[in-house]
Structure formats: C-alpha cells, structure tokens
C-alpha cells in the first residue's frame, strides 16, 4: 500500500525531445493566436482613438452592431472554439505520429 509516487517534471521552457516538444510548440502557437486576436484589436482601437482611423473603427457596423462590439462579443468566442478544435486536431496528429514512430522502433 505504501508505493512511492513517481514525480513528473514538466518545464515549458525546456521540453523533452519528441512528443513533448511538439506539443509545447502547438500550445505556444495557440496562445499566440489567442493573444493576438484578444488584445490586438482592442489595442488597435485604443491607439487609433484620436485619429480618423479610430473613429472609423468605431463607426463601422457588422450585422447591425458596432464592429468593436461584434468582434469582442461574437468573434472572440468563435475564435476560441476554432483554436480548441485546431489544438485537438494537432495534438491527435502528433500523438499518432509519435506512437507510429515508437511502434516502428520496437520492430
């Protein structure tokens, strides 16, 4: 009953080769895509506030809503779902690739 617990160390800055390194690259790419869309457009609206482009960004409408409101309220949740689907597809592909490599190495 007193089995020693195995300790696992995971470091995103120094992943092990193979499966872990590929998975960390996907995680960083997905986080970058999320960060650019989440903070990029709002930063653009804020920085263009005083110029003519800022008022243009707030005057444009999409589906009868202001563009910045539609982007924040509708597009970002949809973008999150797309990123989740992409993450799962790529992780499945990496897992399949590395399991095939591992199976071939045993033969």
N, C-alpha and C positions, 0 to 999 in steps of 0.2 A: 504494500500500500504506500510505502514511502519511496516512490520513484523520483529520481532527480528530474527536475524540469529542464528542458532544453531552452537555452536562451538564444534568441534570434536577434541579430543586429542588422538593421536596415538604415542605410545612410543615403539620402537622395543626392548628396554631393559627390559621393564616391561609390556608385553601384557596382556590384559584381558583374563580370562579363556574362554575355549571353542574354538570357531571358530578362533578368532584372534591368540591365542597361537599356534594352529596347523598350521595356515598359516605362522606365523613367523618362525616356525621350518623348514618348507619347503623352505622358502626364504633363510634362513641361510645355509641349506644343498645344495641348488642350487648354492649359491655364493661360498661355499667351493669347490664344484666340478669344478666350473669355474676357481677359483683361482689356484687350484692345477694344472689343465691342462695348463692354460695360463702361469703361472710363474714357475711351477715346472720343465718342460722340459728345458726351456731356462736357468734356474739356474743350472740344471744338466750339460748342455753343457758347461756353463761358468766355473763351478767348476772343471770339468774334462778336462779342456783345456790343462793343462801341462802334464797330464799323458797319458798313452796309450789308456785309455778308451775314452778320449775326441777326439782324432784323429779317433778312431773307430766310434764314433757317427757322426762325420762329413764326414767320408768316405762311410758310408752305404748309399745305394740308394733304393728308393721305387718308382716304376713307372718311372724310369729313372731320378729321381730328388734326390738331397741330402736329407737325412732323416729329418734334422732340417728344411729345406725349405718346404718340403711336410707337415710336422707337423704344421708349422706356417701358411702356405698359404692354405692348403686344409683341414686338420683335425680340426683345431680350429673353423672355420666357421661351419663345420658339427656338431661339438660338441655343439656349441651354439644353433643350431636348435634342436638337441636332448634334450638339457636342457630345452628349451622353451616348447617343447611338453610334457616332463615329468612334468614340473611345471603346465601346464594347466590341465593335467590329474589328478594330485594330488589335485589341488585346486577344480576341479569339484567333485572329490570324497569326499573331506572334506565338501564342500557345501551341497552335497546330504545327507551326514551322519548327519550333524547338522540340516538340515531342517527336516529330519525324526524324530530326537530327539525332536525338537521343536513341531512338529505336534503331537507326542505321548504325550507330556506334557500337551497339551490342552484338551485331551480326558479324 
